[in-house]
């Protein structure tokens, strides 16, 4: 979804909605524009609500913010053909980041 705001958007945010339900928000492609002495920020906002009961579910939820399951399979297949494929390398870097975030936001889950 495209969003327009009068403040600089947060890059990434995870909020516990209660129990094992979380809201995950990510703003990408952020632009800043001055219009009539006002600053307007525009961003592509990704928002999802997920039920996370294990660390693995948290990792998958983060991955799904950027890649569909089909995208993921395609990138893995590219990596099987060529482990130095830039798309595959970007995917692996993102998965590593997702694992780091899961350790931050879901430290007590196994």
C-alpha positions in Angstrom: 0.0 0.0 0.0 1.2 3.5 -0.7 1.3 5.9 2.3 1.7 9.6 2.6 2.7 11.2 5.9 3.9 14.5 7.4 6.6 12.8 9.4 9.6 10.6 8.6 8.3 7.0 8.7 9.9 4.3 10.7 11.8 1.7 8.6 10.6 -1.3 10.5 8.4 -1.9 13.5 7.0 -5.0 15.3 4.2 -4.6 17.9 2.8 -7.2 20.2 -1.0 -7.1 19.9 -1.4 -9.5 22.8 -0.4 -13.1 23.3 1.2 -14.5 20.2 -0.3 -11.9 17.8 2.0 -9.3 16.2 1.7 -6.5 13.8 4.7 -6.0 11.5 5.2 -2.8 9.6 7.8 -1.9 7.1 8.2 1.2 5.0 10.3 0.9 1.8 11.0 3.2 -1.1 10.7 6.3 1.1 10.8 9.7 -0.6 10.8 13.2 0.8 9.2 16.1 -1.0 8.6 19.8 -0.1 5.2 21.0 -1.2 4.0 24.5 -0.2 6.4 24.9 2.7 5.4 21.4 4.0 7.5 18.3 3.9 5.7 15.2 2.7 7.0 11.7 3.0 5.8 8.9 0.7 6.5 5.2 1.2 5.4 1.8 0.2 4.1 0.4 3.4 3.9 -3.3 4.1 1.6 -4.2 7.1 0.7 -7.7 8.3 -0.8 -9.2 11.4 0.6 -12.7 12.2 0.3 -15.3 14.9 3.8 -16.2 16.0 4.3 -19.1 18.4 7.8 -20.3 17.4 11.0 -18.6 16.3 10.7 -20.3 12.9 7.2 -18.8 12.4 8.7 -15.3 13.2 11.4 -15.8 10.6 8.9 -16.9 8.0 6.7 -13.9 8.8 9.6 -11.5 8.2 10.6 -13.3 5.0 7.0 -13.0 3.7 7.2 -9.2 4.1 9.5 -9.2 1.1 9.2 -12.5 -0.7 6.3 -14.8 -1.6 6.8 -18.5 -1.3 7.0 -18.7 -5.1 9.7 -15.9 -5.2 11.6 -17.8 -2.5 11.6 -21.1 -4.5 12.7 -19.3 -7.6 15.6 -17.6 -5.8 16.6 -20.9 -4.2 16.6 -22.6 -7.6 18.8 -19.8 -8.9 21.2 -20.4 -6.1 21.3 -24.1 -6.8 22.4 -23.2 -10.4 24.7 -20.5 -9.4 25.5 -19.8 -5.7 27.0 -16.4 -6.7 23.7 -15.2 -8.4 23.1 -11.7 -7.1 19.4 -12.3 -6.5 20.1 -15.4 -4.5 22.9 -13.6 -2.5 20.4 -10.8 -1.7 17.8 -13.3 -0.6 20.4 -15.1 1.7 21.4 -11.7 3.2 17.7 -10.9 3.8 17.1 -14.3 5.5 20.1 -13.7 7.7 18.6 -10.3 8.7 15.3 -12.0 9.4 17.0 -14.5 11.7 18.6 -11.6 13.6 15.3 -9.8 13.9 13.6 -13.0 15.2 16.2 -13.1 17.9 15.4 -9.5 18.9 11.6 -9.6 18.7 10.9 -13.3 19.8 13.8 -14.1 22.2 11.8 -16.4 24.3 10.5 -18.6 21.5 12.1 -21.9 20.4 
